[in-house]
Amino acid sequence: MSTNTELSGYCDSKFEPLRQAFLENFHSRGEIGGAIALQIDGEHVVSLWAGWQDTKSMTPWAENTLTNVYSTTKGVAATIIAILVSEGRLRYEDKVVDYWPEFAGGGKESVTVAMLMSHQAGLSGFREPISVESFYDSRAAAATLASMTPLWTPGEGCGYHPISIGFMVDELCHRLTGKSIRDLVQAHLAERYHHGIYIGCPQSEQHRAATLYRSQGLDSTDVVEQEQELTELQMIALGNPVFDQELPNTPEWRSAVIASANGFASAQGLSALYGSLAAPDNSDNPSLVTRDVLQQCCTPQVEGTDKTLAVDARWGCGYLVNSLGLYGPSECAFGHSGWGGSFAFADPEKSIGFAYVMNQMGEKLIGDPRNVALIDTLYQCFD
């Protein structure tokens, strides 16, 4: 495979070190194709891309290339729920059963929307063995979760819901609006943010979708880095079923509604979305989420060691509130990252939205050297 490391796009001179760090990802960190985008106060000041969208067809990466961003999708889903709260359709303190009565099964009557969105509901996976094909019927999966007895007492700690949260958020959207979350993303976000954010990949946009390339054959059980074997709860969350990193290259995955993991997005689209959340009153890119709702959903609902990830986490209502300094030095930064390396976040202190997408899957859930280089360099540009 020939290299294709000539950068395209634009970069404000203040962020020249960021351009160099992105380029270095290709020279020394194994990048195949990818993009970064930075918005400040409603204005895009950086949008860079390079490499290959697909190495077999030798399709170069473009500004509007879409990538399956795995769990970076969860930040998009959180935004849809925040929009519905802003519209007065529900409140975070409401009980899920107020909108979805069947959810009461197994003793979950007290679970609030905030608890569900912050991974406290005890439904981080399925008790009974399931197949990947089960992911392709979101509403059936949601019905199974609604009847399930929680894996722990809801509200007694958090345990990241890697896939299951997407089915439950989608069902909430159906109950509230009669529409799937895919339809709501299309209506509220896709066109507004450069046709760069989708749940699943529409057939009309398939030509823009990058091919994902696995990292040394890793599968979903390798998300957690620890010396001992995975706990039973971790195996339920991460290994039922086991799937590999290239699953999003299949047509079945791309056509499904998995609001936790099968978002397809561009760096431009994600940075514009988070840029609007970072500076919600900016007239050039106003947010669809009101300031008071944004304050609610970005306030940590739970803090402590996550039962699934085995690391300290601070979960807001769908967003990760800068746990472990993943998103730089600002305590109020919030966003979400995805398996393999993608991320998108907002920093209200600096009014920025920053996003990175790629198609070479990385090995580390936390501390991917490409992520670290980009985020560290970004903040050095502000010093």
Secondary structure, DSSP 8 states (H G I E B T S, - for coil): -------EEEE-GGGHHHHHHHHHHHHHS---EEEEEEEETTEEEEEEEEEEEETTTTEE--TT-BEE-BTTHHHHHHHHHHHHHHTTS--TTSBGGGT-GGGGTTT-TT-BHHHHHTT-SS-SS-SS---GGGGG-HHHHHHHHHHS--SS-TTSS----TTHHHHHHHHHHHHHHSS-HHHHHIIIIITTTTT-EEEB--GGGGGGB---B-STT-BGGGSS--SS---HHHHHHHSTT--BTTGGGSHHHHHS--TTTBEEE-HHHHHHHHHHHHSTT-TTS--SS-HHHHHHHTS-SEEEE-TTT-SEEEE-SSSEE-GGGTT-S-TT-EEEE-TTS-EEEEETTTTEEEEEEESB--S-SS--HHHHHHHHHHHHTT-
